[in-house]
Amino acid sequence: MQSYDKDREKQNKKVKNSLLFAHLIVSLPQNYLKTMMSILEGRQALKAEVMKTAEVAGYLWQNGWAERNGGNITVNVTDLVDKAIKALPALTEPKPIGVELPQLRGCYFYCKGTGKRMRDLARWPMQNGAIIRILDDCAHYVIIGDEVVWPTSELPSHLSVHARLIEKGSPYRATVHTHPIELVAMSHHKPFLGKDVLTEILWSMIPETKAFCPLGLGIVPYTLPGSNELAEATLKELENYDVVMWEKHGVFAQGLDAMDAFDQIDVLSKSAKIYIAARQMGFEPEGMTQEQMAEMTRAFHLPR
């Protein structure tokens, strides 16, 4: 009987504690409650965009293009943000972008976190990336969800490109930086770095490369990663190309979304593999002729 009373007392205590916890939760301010759940909950379009980005992160890792924490992805999600998100309090104090970008006032971006791995972003996108809000001064940002995961150190480069895209009225919403093995290897050979030398080689390896990356590959000479100089040089090249090679470093691509940007890098990488495979077999690949590539330009109404 004494044992039964003790068990009953323990059960009553658990019930009381549960009721007390429920009362505390109900009493919490609404804004605090929102921070306890993912910003993606109930927002299918935003969730789909983040999950598509996570899928791309997985492809970058599987291809061997994202060693350790290498590479970055930034997606403009402003069009997918509702009034409730705009009312959310910041999780952080304002942090400087490093440049002032008037075109980005009030914009929202999903960004891979600094020091985070693409393979982890693929599995847990909101623990390895965050959504940020650009403040009205256009020079600072805050994190609004889900956790305090600071964006990449190359954020100035990414956001500078996004600002230029908005300025031009471009439909592009995503930027991807990654380290494709064969393309980076080719950037170590100076003769390849002349204007459009790599573009012509890669276009000539397989028709799809010219069709699906019709602006070719721009070249930025080696510049300190994360610097404003790198951002400025990248912006200049993106006036004429959708994908830019950062010498001895990696590539930077822009696209309608993360998948579109990835696809352009993927076709360039395929051509690089074909070229290197031919050289390994002991011969210089013939490639498509200038006449054959010109024929493709006319047939598929390509810009170049």
N, C-alpha and C positions, 0 to 999 in steps of 0.2 A: 504493500500500500504506500509506503514511504517513497519507494522507487517510482511508483506511478505519479505521485504528487510532484516529484522533482522533474520528471519528464514533462508533465503538464505545464509546470512553471517555465521551463525552458522554451516550450512551444509558444506560450503566451508572450514571452519576452521577444521572440523572433517576430511575431505578428506586430507587436508594438513598434519595434525598430523599423519594420517595413512600412508601417503607416506613417511613422515620423519622417522617413526618407521621402516617401511620396508627397507628404505635405511640404517638405523643403523644396522639392523639385517644382511643385506647382507655384510656390511662392517666389521662385527666382525670376528676375527680369527677363522679358521676352528675348532681348538681344543676346543675353547670356545663353539662353536655351538654344538659340540658333547656332552658336559657336560649338555646341556639343555634337552637332550632326554635320555631315559633309555638305558643303555648298552645292554639291551635285544632286542631292536628293530632291526629287520632284521636278528636276529640270532636264528633260530628256535630250534636248538639242545640245546643251552644254556638256552633259555627260558623254554623249556620243562623240563630240569633238575631242574631249580629253582622252577617251578610250581609244580613238583613232590614233592620237598622238602616242599613246602608250604602245599600241600595236607597232607603230613605226620604230619606237625605241627598241622593241624586241628584234626587229629586222636588222637594225644597226648593230646590235650585239651579236646576233647570229652570223652576220657577215664578217665579223672580226674587225669592224670599223670603230668600235667603242671600247677600247681597253680601259680598265679601271673606271675612272669617272670622265673619260674623254667624250667630247662632243656636247652639243647643246641644241635645244629646240625651244622656240618661242612662237606662240600662236596668239594672234589678236582675236579675242573672244568678246569684244565690245558689243557686237550685234546680238549676242546670246545672253546678255546680262539684263535682268529685270529690275523693277523698282526696289524689291526687297533686298537684292544684292547691293544695289547702290546705297541703301540705308544701313548696311552692315558696318559696325565699328571696325577700325583698323586693329590688327593684332600686334602691330609694331609702331615704333616711332618712325617718322619720315626718314628715308634714307636717300642720299644724293644719287642721281643717275650717273653724273659725271659730265653730262651735256644738257643743254636746255633745248627742249623739243616742243615748240608751240603746237604742232599738229596733233600731239598726243594728249592734249588736255582732256581729262576725264575718261581716258581709254582704259581698258582692262586686258591683261595678258595672262595666259598660262605659260609658266616658265619652268624648265628643268632646274633643279636646285644645284648650287655650287657644291662640288665634292660628291655628288650623287652619281650612282652608276645607272647606265641605260638599262641593264638587265633588271635592276630593282624598280626603275620607273615603269617598265613594262608590266610588272606585277602589282605595284602599289603606287599608282600615279600621283595620288594626293599626299603621300608620305615622302615622296621624292621630288615633288614639284609643288608649285603654289600659284594661286591667282593673285595678281597684284593690281593695284589701282594707281594710275598716274595722277598726281595732285595738280591743282589749278596753277601752281607756279611753273609747271611743265619741266621742273628740274629735280623733283623728288617723287618717290613712290612709297606706298605702304603695302604690306601683305594683308589680304582680307580672308584668305581661306586656303587650305583647311588648317594648316599648321605653320609655324615660323620656319619656313624653308627658304633661305635666301637664294635669289637667282644667281645665275652664272656671273663670273667676273667679266665675261664678254657681253654683258647686257648692253653697254653703250653701243657696240656694233650692231646688235640685233635691233634695238629700239631706233637707232638712227635710220636703219633700212626701213623699218615699219613707218617711220615718220615720212620718209620720202615716198613710200608707196601710197600713203594717204594723200600726200600733196599732189601726186600724179593722177589720183583717182583710180589706182590700180585695184583689180579684184583680188590680188594676192593677199593672203592673211597669215602665212606661215614662213618662218625661216628655220633652216636646219643646217647645223655645222657638224661635220663628222670627219673621220680619218680613213678614207678608202685606201687600202694597202697599195694597190697597183698604181693608182693615180698619184699618191704621195711619192712613190718610188720614181715615177716619171718626172716629178718636179725637181728631182736631184740632178737632172741632166740639163745643163744650161742651154744647149741648142734647142730643147723643147720649149723654152720659156719665151721665145720671140712671139710677137703678136700673131695669133691664130695658128701657130705651128701645131700645137697640141690639138686644137679644134679640127684642123684639116686631117690630121692622123686619125683621130678618134671617129670623126664622121665617116671616114673612108673604110673603116673596118667592117661595118654592118649597116645596112640601110636604116634600120630602126633608130639608130643613134641620131642620125640627121633628122629623121621624122619627129622624134619625141624630145630632142633637145636642139631645136632648130636655131637657137641663138648662139650655141657653142659654149666654149669655156674661156672665161676671162682669167687673167693672171695678175696676182698681187705679189710683188717681190717680198721676201721675208721681212716681217714687221713684228714687233713685240706683241704677243697675244694679249688681248684685252685692252689695248691702247686706243686712244682716240685717233691716232694716225692710221691704225688698221681699219677702223670704222670709216674714215674718210676715203681711204684707198678703195675699200670694198664698194662704197657708194658710187664712186666714179666708174668702176668696172661694171656695176649693175645697170648702168645707163644703157649698156649695149649687150649684156649677157644676163642669163637667168642663173647661171652657176659660175662661181669664181673659185679659182685655185689659190689658196694661201701657200706660197712656196715652202716646202719642207714641213708643212703643218697639216693641211687638210683642205676640205672644200666647204664652201658656203653657198646654199641654194635658197631660192625663194619660190613659193608656189601658192596655189589656191588654198591648200591645206598642207599638213605635214606629209601626207601620203603623196601628193603631187610633187612636192619638193624632193622627196625620197626617190620617186620614179626617175626624175631627171638625173640624179646622181647615179642611180642603178644602171641606166643605159650607158652612161659614160664609163662606169667601172667595167661593164661587160666588154666594151671596146678595148679598154686598156688590157684586160685579161687576154683577149684575142691577139692583140699586138705582141704582148710578152710571150704568149704561148708559141707564136710563130718564131720569134727570135730564139726561144729556147730549143726549137726544132732545127735551128741552124740557118734560117733564111730571113731576109727582110720581107715582110708581107707586102704584096703588090698593092692592095687596097683598091677601092673604087676609083675610077679615073675622074678628073674634073668634069668631063662631059657627062658621065653617069650621075654625078652629084647634082650638076646643073639640071639634068632631066628630072631628078626627084624634086628639086625646088619648084620647077614649073608644074609638074604633075600634082603635087600635094599643096601648092600655093603656100610655100614656106617663106618666111621673111628674109632668108639669106640663101 
